[in-house]
Amino acid sequence: MILQQHIYAQDPVIDSLNLVLKDTKNDTTRLNILSELSELCEIEDILKYAEPIVKLSESNILKDTDKTHKLFYLKHLATAFNNIGFYYDQQ
């Protein structure tokens, strides 16, 4: 019996974004990175990036009174819901 090992190389862009995300504290920057990751990642990883977008966006929509900021958070929330929908549609 021959056992095959599958080694999956990460996309260098995804690796780089994950490194930046790890050290980023600013919510707007985190949302931008998470949204990009949720678009670039494999289908099985979408929830890993989209669910934190939902949580962060909803939290900021409730506490921020600036209309421009709210639109920014709503845009990312819509992207996250779209990607979550795509994930479940592929199941």
MDAnalysis code that builds the backbone (N, CA, C; Angstrom):
import MDAnalysis as mda
import numpy as np

u = mda.Universe.empty(273, n_residues=91, atom_resindex=np.repeat(np.arange(91), 3), trajectory=True)
u.add_TopologyAttr("name", ["N", "CA", "C"] * 91)
u.add_TopologyAttr("resid", np.arange(1, 92))
u.add_TopologyAttr("resname", ["MET", "ILE", "LEU", "GLN", "GLN", "HIS", "ILE", "TYR", "ALA", "GLN", "ASP", "PRO", "VAL", "ILE", "ASP", "SER", "LEU", "ASN", "LEU", "VAL", "LEU", "LYS", "ASP", "THR", "LYS", "ASN", "ASP", "THR", "THR", "ARG", "LEU", "ASN", "ILE", "LEU", "SER", "GLU", "LEU", "SER", "GLU", "LEU", "CYS", "GLU", "ILE", "GLU", "ASP", "ILE", "LEU", "LYS", "TYR", "ALA", "GLU", "PRO", "ILE", "VAL", "LYS", "LEU", "SER", "GLU", "SER", "ASN", "ILE", "LEU", "LYS", "ASP", "THR", "ASP", "LYS", "THR", "HIS", "LYS", "LEU", "PHE", "TYR", "LEU", "LYS", "HIS", "LEU", "ALA", "THR", "ALA", "PHE", "ASN", "ASN", "ILE", "GLY", "PHE", "TYR", "TYR", "ASP", "GLN", "GLN"])
u.atoms.positions = np.array([
    [0.848, -1.177, 0.000],
    [0.000, 0.000, 0.000],
    [0.896, 1.245, 0.000],
    [0.572, 2.140, -0.872],
    [1.328, 3.396, -0.960],
    [0.491, 4.507, -0.353],
    [1.079, 5.203, 0.576],
    [0.392, 6.337, 1.197],
    [0.849, 7.620, 0.528],
    [-0.112, 8.414, 0.158],
    [0.229, 9.689, -0.451],
    [0.067, 10.789, 0.585],
    [1.020, 11.660, 0.592],
    [0.912, 12.828, 1.453],
    [0.613, 14.022, 0.566],
    [-0.388, 14.767, 0.963],
    [-0.734, 15.975, 0.226],
    [-0.183, 17.168, 0.984],
    [0.630, 17.892, 0.319],
    [1.184, 19.103, 0.918],
    [0.611, 20.280, 0.139],
    [-0.129, 21.098, 0.839],
    [-0.745, 22.245, 0.202],
    [0.072, 23.488, 0.515],
    [0.561, 24.105, -0.502],
    [1.313, 25.343, -0.321],
    [0.313, 26.484, -0.198],
    [0.542, 27.318, 0.749],
    [-0.309, 28.485, 0.918],
    [-0.011, 29.496, -0.171],
    [-0.993, 30.260, -0.489],
    [-0.820, 31.372, -1.409],
    [0.007, 32.431, -0.686],
    [1.064, 32.955, -1.297],
    [1.907, 33.948, -0.621],
    [1.153, 35.218, -0.237],
    [0.151, 35.584, -1.013],
    [-0.645, 36.773, -0.682],
    [-1.449, 36.515, 0.591],
    [-2.058, 35.350, 0.673],
    [-2.829, 34.992, 1.873],
    [-1.913, 34.923, 3.084],
    [-0.747, 34.323, 2.916],
    [0.224, 34.264, 4.020],
    [0.603, 35.664, 4.496],
    [0.874, 36.546, 3.564],
    [1.275, 37.917, 3.915],
    [0.150, 38.658, 4.617],
    [-1.057, 38.522, 4.102],
    [-2.198, 39.187, 4.737],
    [-2.441, 38.649, 6.146],
    [-2.288, 37.349, 6.318],
    [-2.452, 36.770, 7.660],
    [-1.397, 37.294, 8.633],
    [-0.186, 37.480, 8.160],
    [0.871, 38.039, 9.019],
    [0.550, 39.471, 9.434],
    [0.090, 40.265, 8.476],
    [-0.271, 41.652, 8.788],
    [-1.468, 41.681, 9.732],
    [-2.450, 40.828, 9.483],
    [-3.643, 40.762, 10.322],
    [-3.296, 40.454, 11.766],
    [-2.359, 39.560, 11.947],
    [-1.948, 39.128, 13.289],
    [-1.480, 40.302, 14.158],
    [-0.825, 41.280, 13.536],
    [-0.267, 42.405, 14.277],
    [-1.111, 43.678, 14.205],
    [-2.251, 43.620, 13.520],
    [-3.073, 44.806, 13.321],
    [-4.130, 44.927, 14.407],
    [-4.192, 46.090, 15.017],
    [-5.171, 46.347, 16.070],
    [-6.319, 47.237, 15.586],
    [-6.063, 48.069, 14.572],
    [-7.045, 49.008, 14.068],
    [-8.201, 48.266, 13.393],
    [-9.433, 48.566, 13.820],
    [-10.606, 47.853, 13.301],
    [-10.796, 48.014, 11.801],
    [-10.608, 49.225, 11.284],
    [-10.824, 49.423, 9.853],
    [-9.799, 48.643, 9.032],
    [-8.579, 48.627, 9.484],
    [-7.547, 47.864, 8.781],
    [-7.825, 46.372, 8.876],
    [-8.241, 45.918, 10.052],
    [-8.574, 44.499, 10.228],
    [-9.711, 44.093, 9.283],
    [-10.729, 44.959, 9.182],
    [-11.849, 44.648, 8.300],
    [-11.416, 44.582, 6.842],
    [-10.570, 45.506, 6.429],
    [-10.073, 45.487, 5.051],
    [-9.310, 44.194, 4.766],
    [-8.470, 43.804, 5.695],
    [-7.671, 42.582, 5.506],
    [-8.557, 41.339, 5.539],
    [-9.449, 41.268, 6.518],
    [-10.349, 40.112, 6.615],
    [-11.223, 39.978, 5.372],
    [-11.711, 41.101, 4.863],
    [-12.541, 41.058, 3.649],
    [-11.745, 40.549, 2.459],
    [-10.531, 41.012, 2.340],
    [-9.675, 40.553, 1.241],
    [-9.386, 39.056, 1.391],
    [-9.091, 38.625, 2.602],
    [-8.828, 37.206, 2.845],
    [-10.052, 36.348, 2.534],
    [-11.240, 36.832, 2.909],
    [-12.452, 36.046, 2.660],
    [-12.751, 35.926, 1.166],
    [-12.230, 36.849, 0.364],
    [-12.393, 36.784, -1.089],
    [-11.346, 35.878, -1.738],
    [-10.148, 35.833, -1.172],
    [-9.035, 35.110, -1.785],
    [-8.889, 33.661, -1.327],
    [-9.418, 33.349, -0.162],
    [-9.170, 32.044, 0.448],
    [-9.943, 30.924, -0.247],
    [-9.589, 29.714, 0.119],
    [-10.319, 28.537, -0.338],
    [-11.714, 28.554, 0.288],
    [-12.664, 27.907, -0.362],
    [-14.047, 27.908, 0.113],
    [-14.151, 27.444, 1.555],
    [-13.405, 26.414, 1.910],
    [-13.512, 25.867, 3.270],
    [-12.998, 26.826, 4.346],
    [-12.282, 27.875, 3.959],
    [-11.759, 28.851, 4.926],
    [-12.575, 30.138, 5.012],
    [-13.612, 30.252, 4.210],
    [-14.379, 31.501, 4.169],
    [-14.901, 31.896, 5.550],
    [-15.484, 30.971, 6.279],
    [-16.073, 31.314, 7.588],
    [-15.023, 31.813, 8.575],
    [-13.813, 31.314, 8.442],
    [-12.718, 31.727, 9.332],
    [-12.476, 33.233, 9.223],
    [-12.715, 33.790, 8.067],
    [-12.495, 35.221, 7.857],
    [-13.799, 36.025, 7.881],
    [-14.880, 35.453, 7.380],
    [-16.139, 36.202, 7.276],
    [-16.835, 36.384, 8.623],
    [-16.786, 35.392, 9.491],
    [-17.466, 35.523, 10.785],
    [-16.874, 36.641, 11.651],
    [-15.546, 36.793, 11.716],
    [-15.013, 37.946, 12.466],
    [-15.403, 39.291, 11.842],
    [-15.593, 39.326, 10.519],
    [-16.044, 40.561, 9.869],
    [-17.427, 40.928, 10.379],
    [-18.308, 39.949, 10.455],
    [-19.668, 40.201, 10.938],
    [-19.624, 40.755, 12.358],
    [-18.892, 40.099, 13.216],
    [-18.810, 40.509, 14.621],
    [-18.238, 41.921, 14.755],
    [-17.141, 42.184, 14.083],
    [-16.474, 43.481, 14.164],
    [-17.320, 44.588, 13.538],
    [-17.921, 44.308, 12.401],
    [-18.754, 45.310, 11.729],
    [-19.981, 45.657, 12.560],
    [-20.674, 44.638, 13.051],
    [-21.873, 44.890, 13.853],
    [-21.544, 45.684, 15.107],
    [-20.447, 45.346, 15.740],
    [-20.024, 46.059, 16.945],
    [-19.763, 47.536, 16.654],
    [-19.067, 47.805, 15.564],
    [-18.726, 49.181, 15.222],
    [-19.919, 49.976, 14.702],
    [-20.836, 49.331, 14.006],
    [-22.036, 50.020, 13.532],
    [-22.827, 50.553, 14.718],
    [-22.892, 49.773, 15.781],
    [-23.661, 50.172, 16.956],
    [-23.022, 51.319, 17.735],
    [-21.704, 51.376, 17.752],
    [-21.051, 52.378, 18.598],
    [-20.566, 53.622, 17.860],
    [-20.428, 53.552, 16.541],
    [-19.914, 54.696, 15.787],
    [-21.078, 55.530, 15.266],
    [-21.018, 56.842, 15.452],
    [-22.112, 57.714, 15.019],
    [-21.846, 58.375, 13.669],
    [-20.629, 58.289, 13.174],
    [-20.278, 58.911, 11.897],
    [-20.899, 58.128, 10.734],
    [-21.638, 58.838, 9.871],
    [-22.345, 58.195, 8.758],
    [-21.377, 57.502, 7.787],
    [-20.252, 58.140, 7.493],
    [-19.267, 57.551, 6.580],
    [-18.698, 56.267, 7.157],
    [-18.431, 56.264, 8.463],
    [-17.911, 55.050, 9.111],
    [-18.951, 53.940, 9.071],
    [-20.214, 54.293, 9.339],
    [-21.275, 53.281, 9.312],
    [-21.382, 52.641, 7.928],
    [-21.270, 53.458, 6.885],
    [-21.321, 52.914, 5.522],
    [-20.149, 51.981, 5.254],
    [-18.983, 52.342, 5.779],
    [-17.804, 51.490, 5.646],
    [-18.062, 50.125, 6.299],
    [-18.600, 50.149, 7.525],
    [-18.875, 48.903, 8.239],
    [-19.980, 48.096, 7.550],
    [-20.996, 48.790, 7.032],
    [-22.075, 48.097, 6.326],
    [-21.564, 47.420, 5.053],
    [-20.648, 48.072, 4.364],
    [-20.053, 47.480, 3.153],
    [-19.355, 46.166, 3.493],
    [-18.585, 46.179, 4.569],
    [-17.871, 44.960, 4.959],
    [-18.828, 43.898, 5.477],
    [-19.878, 44.323, 6.148],
    [-20.887, 43.384, 6.627],
    [-21.571, 42.704, 5.439],
    [-21.899, 43.486, 4.415],
    [-22.528, 42.925, 3.219],
    [-21.590, 41.935, 2.523],
    [-20.317, 42.286, 2.434],
    [-19.331, 41.380, 1.830],
    [-19.265, 40.072, 2.608],
    [-19.243, 40.173, 3.926],
    [-19.170, 38.974, 4.771],
    [-20.398, 38.094, 4.573],
    [-21.589, 38.702, 4.585],
    [-22.812, 37.910, 4.396],
    [-22.847, 37.273, 3.014],
    [-22.379, 37.991, 2.011],
    [-22.320, 37.440, 0.662],
    [-21.391, 36.227, 0.622],
    [-20.227, 36.344, 1.256],
    [-19.278, 35.231, 1.255],
    [-19.772, 34.056, 2.085],
    [-20.449, 34.339, 3.183],
    [-21.035, 33.260, 3.988],
    [-22.098, 32.538, 3.181],
    [-22.930, 33.298, 2.464],
    [-23.936, 32.694, 1.606],
    [-23.320, 31.820, 0.532],
    [-22.241, 32.295, -0.072],
    [-21.528, 31.521, -1.085],
    [-20.992, 30.219, -0.477],
    [-20.431, 30.325, 0.723],
    [-19.886, 29.145, 1.405],
    [-20.972, 28.078, 1.559],
    [-22.135, 28.476, 2.085],
    [-23.194, 27.507, 2.332],
    [-23.825, 27.013, 1.026],
    [-23.823, 27.849, 0.001],
    [-24.340, 27.426, -1.296],
    [-23.476, 26.323, -1.908],
    [-22.193, 26.324, -1.575],
    [-21.260, 25.339, -2.120],
    [-21.266, 24.019, -1.348],
    [-21.940, 23.984, -0.221],
    [-21.957, 22.761, 0.598],
    [-22.872, 21.705, 0.020],
])
